[in-house]
Amino acid sequence: MKQNGKARALIKFAVSAAVALGGLFLLQRLLVPKYVDGIVEGAFIAEYYGEKKDFDVIFVGDCEVYENFSPIVLWQEYGINSYIRGSAEQYIWQSYYVLEDTLRYETPKAAIFNIQSLQFDKSQNEAYNRMTLEGMRWSPSKVNAILASMKPEEQFLDYVFPILRYHSRWSELTASDIRYMFDTKRVSHNGYYMRVDVRPAENVPTGRILGDYSFGENAWKYLDMMRELCEEKGVKLILIKAPSLYPYWYPEWEEQVEEYAQKYGLPYINFLELTEETGIDYSTDTYDAGLHMNLSGAEKLARYMGRFLREEIGLLDRRGETELQEIWKSKIEAYEAEREAQYVKYGMKEENGQ
């Protein structure tokens, strides 16, 4: 009888523990931000894991990649299979670990890194940290990314158990938090964030005078690590500076990047200096006064990037591959549907003739 009583007690305890853990899991799924409405940038990193991982090119970096280049154009016009693993204010140590994470799944021919984040030597904002880190799958790369990114007031366990961070988010919950507890919708196009509206660049502020224009030791350390990782894996590292007019890109910063690229034989493209070659028009190709490109600007940059990847890096046209053609067919349909919806939303359909 005693043994039966102990068995019943153990079963009762196990059931209670399972119910409690299940409840906590459901509560965590409810409270963690879904990034499907409003600020969608926090969803970009996680979307990569649902892809067939056979990409020729991986972009890493901040908003200057995910808002400025269209992978759909790279495919349609050059047959280049690409993906943007970007996120809001992605710091260089995060770009490194996101690339390291990517190389656990595949080995692209080229990795493109936007060097704007070299200006930061430590994390500036916890919210931006989370929009990059929470979307990564658990691996040593994610652990190291968290440790490299945490601000002094952050705790590692808050990333392991997000409910510790979001337990008080009740007042912010919306219908989307319930709808997307276990599944989510796509908010990007191979990592590209689409905007079709236009806000010309006018009265762009110049940069303030800095006391020191040198990039920090931590930033240089991770650029070295990225370069060495690409060399080890046989991936061609390409440095770029997107044509964003603000935040200001200082000539002193440009000089340091040019010297680094020359020293290590890395291609470096500064799109701020290529407006004529790309055809970028800051009166029509930006949606936020020069910070980021809109759809027409992103497609122009993709065309230039495609020519460079074809002619200088030697990437092949893969449009003859049946499986990839089928994958891209549905992607193009989604891209065109959102483009049309946005033209209607912003009252631009007739004006653009689309």
C-alpha positions in Angstrom: 0.0 0.0 0.0 2.8 2.4 0.8 4.4 1.8 -2.6 1.1 2.5 -4.3 0.7 5.7 -2.3 4.2 6.8 -3.3 3.5 6.1 -6.9 0.3 8.1 -6.8 2.1 11.0 -5.1 4.9 10.9 -7.8 2.3 10.8 -10.6 0.4 13.7 -9.0 3.6 15.7 -8.6 4.7 14.9 -12.2 1.2 16.0 -13.6 1.3 19.2 -11.5 4.8 20.0 -12.7 3.8 19.4 -16.3 0.7 21.6 -16.0 2.8 24.4 -14.3 5.5 24.2 -17.0 2.9 24.0 -19.8 1.2 27.1 -18.3 4.5 29.0 -18.1 5.3 28.0 -21.7 1.9 29.2 -22.9 2.2 32.4 -20.9 5.7 33.0 -22.4 4.5 32.5 -25.9 1.7 35.0 -25.3 3.8 37.7 -23.8 6.9 37.6 -26.1 6.6 40.2 -28.9 5.5 38.8 -32.2 6.8 41.6 -34.5 4.1 41.1 -37.1 2.5 44.6 -36.8 4.2 48.0 -36.4 7.8 47.2 -35.6 8.3 44.1 -37.8 12.1 44.3 -37.8 12.3 41.9 -34.8 11.0 39.1 -37.0 13.6 39.2 -39.7 16.4 37.0 -38.1 14.0 34.1 -37.3 12.6 33.9 -40.8 15.8 32.6 -42.3 15.4 29.2 -40.6 12.3 28.4 -42.7 14.3 28.7 -45.9 15.9 26.1 -48.1 19.5 26.9 -47.4 21.3 27.0 -50.7 22.1 30.7 -51.0 24.9 32.2 -53.2 25.0 35.4 -51.2 24.2 36.3 -47.6 24.0 39.9 -46.5 24.6 40.8 -42.8 24.2 44.2 -41.1 21.7 46.7 -40.0 18.8 48.6 -41.7 21.2 49.7 -44.4 21.0 46.2 -45.9 17.5 45.0 -45.2 15.9 48.2 -46.5 18.3 48.9 -49.4 18.6 45.8 -51.5 16.0 43.6 -53.2 16.9 39.9 -53.4 14.0 39.5 -55.8 15.7 41.6 -58.4 19.0 39.8 -57.8 17.1 36.6 -58.7 14.9 37.9 -61.5 17.7 39.7 -63.4 20.8 37.7 -62.5 19.7 34.4 -61.2 21.5 35.0 -57.9 20.0 33.3 -54.9 20.4 35.6 -51.9 19.2 36.3 -48.4 19.5 39.3 -46.1 20.1 38.4 -42.4 19.7 41.9 -41.2 18.1 43.5 -38.1 17.6 46.9 -36.6 20.9 48.5 -35.5 22.7 45.2 -35.8 26.1 45.7 -34.2 29.2 44.2 -35.7 29.6 41.5 -33.1 26.0 40.4 -33.8 26.7 40.4 -37.6 29.7 38.2 -36.9 27.7 35.7 -34.9 24.7 35.8 -37.3 27.1 34.9 -40.1 28.7 32.2 -38.0 25.3 30.8 -37.3 24.4 30.9 -41.0 27.6 28.9 -41.8 26.3 26.1 -39.6 23.7 25.5 -42.3 25.3 26.4 -45.6 28.4 27.9 -47.2 27.5 30.8 -49.6 29.9 32.0 -52.2 29.9 35.5 -50.8 29.0 37.4 -47.6 28.2 41.1 -47.8 28.7 43.2 -44.7 27.5 46.8 -44.4 30.2 48.7 -42.4 28.0 51.4 -40.8 28.0 49.6 -37.5 31.8 50.0 -37.1 31.0 53.3 -35.4 29.8 51.3 -32.3 32.2 49.7 -29.9 29.5 48.5 -27.5 25.7 47.9 -27.6 23.6 51.0 -27.3 20.1 49.7 -26.7 18.6 46.6 -25.2 15.5 46.7 -27.5 17.8 46.5 -30.5 19.8 43.7 -28.9 16.6 41.7 -28.5 15.4 42.3 -32.1 18.5 40.5 -33.3 19.2 37.9 -30.6 15.8 36.5 -29.8 15.2 35.4 -33.4 18.4 33.3 -33.4 18.1 29.6 -32.8 19.9 28.3 -29.8 23.5 27.4 -30.6 27.0 28.4 -29.3 26.7 31.3 -31.8 23.6 32.6 -30.1 25.1 32.2 -26.6 28.2 34.1 -27.6 26.2 36.8 -29.4 24.2 37.4 -26.2 27.3 37.5 -24.0 28.9 40.0 -26.5 25.9 42.2 -26.7 24.4 42.4 -23.2 24.4 45.8 -21.5 25.5 45.9 -17.8 21.9 45.9 -16.6 20.9 42.9 -18.7 20.8 39.3 -17.5 21.6 36.2 -19.6 18.7 34.3 -18.0 16.3 36.9 -19.4 17.3 35.6 -22.9 17.0 32.0 -21.9 13.6 32.5 -20.3 12.1 35.6 -22.1 9.1 35.6 -19.7 11.4 37.1 -17.1 11.8 40.1 -19.3 8.2 40.3 -20.7 6.2 39.3 -17.6 4.7 42.8 -17.3 3.7 43.2 -21.0 0.0 42.6 -20.3 -1.1 46.1 -21.1 0.6 46.0 -24.6 -1.1 42.8 -25.8 -3.0 42.9 -29.0 -5.1 40.4 -31.0 -1.9 39.5 -32.9 -0.2 38.2 -29.8 -2.9 35.5 -29.6 -3.2 34.9 -33.3 0.5 34.3 -33.7 1.4 32.5 -30.5 2.6 29.4 -32.3 2.8 30.5 -35.9 3.7 33.7 -37.6 3.4 35.4 -41.0 6.2 36.4 -43.3 7.0 40.1 -43.0 10.0 40.3 -45.3 11.1 39.1 -48.7 14.2 37.1 -48.1 15.1 39.6 -45.4 14.1 42.7 -47.4 11.7 45.2 -45.9 9.6 46.8 -48.5 8.4 50.4 -48.6 7.1 52.1 -51.7 6.3 55.6 -50.4 8.4 58.6 -51.2 9.8 61.3 -49.0 12.6 63.2 -50.7 15.9 64.0 -49.0 15.9 67.7 -48.2 18.0 69.7 -45.7 20.1 66.7 -44.7 22.2 67.6 -41.6 25.9 67.4 -41.7 27.9 65.5 -39.2 28.8 67.0 -35.9 32.5 67.3 -35.0 33.8 64.3 -33.1 36.6 64.2 -30.6 37.9 61.0 -32.0 37.1 59.5 -35.4 38.9 56.2 -34.7 36.8 53.0 -34.7 37.0 51.1 -31.4 39.1 48.0 -30.6 36.1 45.8 -30.2 34.7 46.8 -33.6 38.0 46.1 -35.3 38.3 42.8 -33.4 35.0 41.5 -34.8 35.7 42.7 -38.4 39.0 40.7 -38.2 37.0 37.7 -36.9 34.5 38.0 -39.7 37.3 38.2 -42.3 39.1 35.2 -40.8 35.9 33.2 -40.6 35.2 33.9 -44.3 38.8 32.9 -45.2 38.5 29.7 -43.3 35.2 28.8 -44.9 36.1 29.9 -48.4 33.5 32.7 -48.5 34.3 35.9 -50.3 33.8 38.8 -47.9 32.5 42.0 -49.5 32.3 45.3 -47.6 29.8 47.9 -48.6 28.5 51.3 -47.4 24.9 51.8 -48.4 23.9 55.2 -49.8 22.1 56.4 -46.7 22.7 60.2 -46.2 22.1 60.0 -42.5 23.5 59.0 -40.0 26.5 60.9 -41.5 29.4 58.9 -42.9 32.6 60.8 -42.1 35.5 61.0 -44.5 37.8 59.9 -41.6 35.7 56.7 -41.3 35.8 56.1 -45.0 39.6 56.4 -45.0 39.9 53.7 -42.3 37.7 51.3 -44.2 39.5 51.9 -47.5 42.8 51.2 -45.8 41.5 48.0 -44.2 40.0 46.7 -47.4 43.2 47.4 -49.3 45.4 45.8 -46.7 43.4 42.5 -46.8 42.4 42.6 -50.5 38.7 42.9 -49.8 36.2 44.4 -52.3 34.7 47.6 -50.8 31.8 49.4 -52.4 30.8 52.9 -51.1 27.4 53.5 -52.7 27.5 57.1 -51.5 30.0 57.7 -54.3 28.1 55.8 -57.0 24.8 57.7 -57.3 25.4 58.2 -61.1 26.3 54.6 -61.7 23.4 53.3 -59.7 20.9 55.9 -60.8 19.9 56.7 -57.3 17.7 59.9 -57.1 17.2 61.2 -53.6 14.1 63.0 -54.6 12.3 59.7 -55.6 14.2 56.7 -54.2 14.0 57.2 -50.5 10.9 57.0 -48.2 12.4 58.7 -45.2 14.4 61.7 -46.4 17.5 59.8 -47.2 17.9 57.4 -44.3 16.8 54.4 -46.4 15.8 53.5 -49.9 12.3 52.8 -50.9 11.4 50.0 -53.4 12.7 51.8 -56.5 16.0 52.6 -54.8 16.4 49.1 -53.4 15.8 47.7 -56.9 18.4 50.0 -58.4 21.0 49.0 -55.8 20.2 45.4 -56.4 20.9 45.8 -60.1 24.3 47.3 -59.5 25.1 44.6 -56.9 24.0 41.9 -59.3 26.3 43.2 -62.0 29.2 43.3 -59.5 28.6 39.8 -58.2 28.3 38.4 -61.8 31.3 40.3 -63.3 33.7 40.6 -60.3 32.9 37.6 -58.1 31.9 35.3 -60.9 28.5 34.1 -59.6 26.5 32.0 -62.0 23.0 32.4 -63.2 20.9 29.7 -61.5 17.5 30.5 -63.1 17.7 27.2 -65.0 17.4 25.2 -61.8 13.9 23.8 -61.6 13.6 23.6 -57.8 14.8 27.1 -57.3 12.5 28.4 -60.0 9.6 27.0 -58.1 10.7 28.5 -54.8 11.2 31.9 -56.4 7.9 31.8 -58.2 6.0 32.0 -54.9 8.4 34.6 -53.5 7.9 36.8 -56.6 4.1 36.5 -56.3 4.2 37.6 -52.6 6.6 40.5 -53.5 4.4 41.7 -56.3 1.2 41.4 -54.2 2.7 43.5 -51.4 4.0 46.0 -53.9 0.5 46.5 -55.3 -1.0 46.6 -51.9 1.4 49.3 -50.8 0.8 51.4 -54.0 -2.9 51.4 -53.2 -2.2 52.2 -49.5 -0.1 55.2 -50.3 -2.3 56.3 -53.2 0.6 55.8 -55.7 -0.8 53.1 -58.1 -1.7 55.4 -61.0 1.2 57.7 -60.5 3.7 54.9 -60.7 1.9 53.1 -63.5 2.3 49.7 -61.8 
